[in-house]
Amino acid sequence: MVIQILNLKKSWNYVAGISHTFNKAFRGEISFFYHDIKDWITRDIPTFEGRFENKGKISIAGFELSSQYTPFKNFFLEVNYTYSYAKDKSPGRITDKVKNIPKHKVDITMNYVVPRLGIKTTLVGLYMGKVWGQLPTSSAPYLPAVEVGDYFIVNVKLSKEFKKHLEFYLGAENLFDRNYQQELDFPGPGRNLYAGMIYKF
């Protein structure tokens, strides 16, 4: 058995942004970021046999757009978009590309409370752009560059409170049972149905 000893990832993070409330219903925000990371931890090959290793240095630059919309009391919509550009700056690197960091990512959240019934409906959508799932490394320079496809999944949850102490809920993750990979050869979970209750003292 081989015990791997890895260095802790170290990073300098810079963020600047501005937000504005346009009216009572709509608010927007934009922020720019830059991450300077040393000892980035990744696999040398994208399989269960792959060893984790420290990359010398990578950078991630980009921006995030965020908006919140509340046209009436029982409705809330939030949309976030993130653009990321990652670059490997390690000495002796084979490629400038970085694995598992999407250029494009979109998060959508919608909450709606059904009048009179008091049933809260939550819809969450996640779009994840293409990522590099496999890249040549210094220990395996023969590996071809392989992309993992983009995907969009939807989660839904219904909940109902009774007298502020008891809540019942049911939901579904990956509602449409999409086939996707979060990383190369690591498939994401299929449709998952769940239900439960919460009692608050």
Salt bridges, closest charged atoms under 4 A:
GLU29 OE1 - ARG27 NH1 3.78
ASP36 OD1 - LYS57 NZ 3.88
ASP39 OD2 - LYS10 NZ 2.65
ASP88 OD2 - LYS55 NZ 3.42
ASP96 OD1 - ARG93 NE 2.67
GLU161 OE2 - LYS200 NZ 3.21
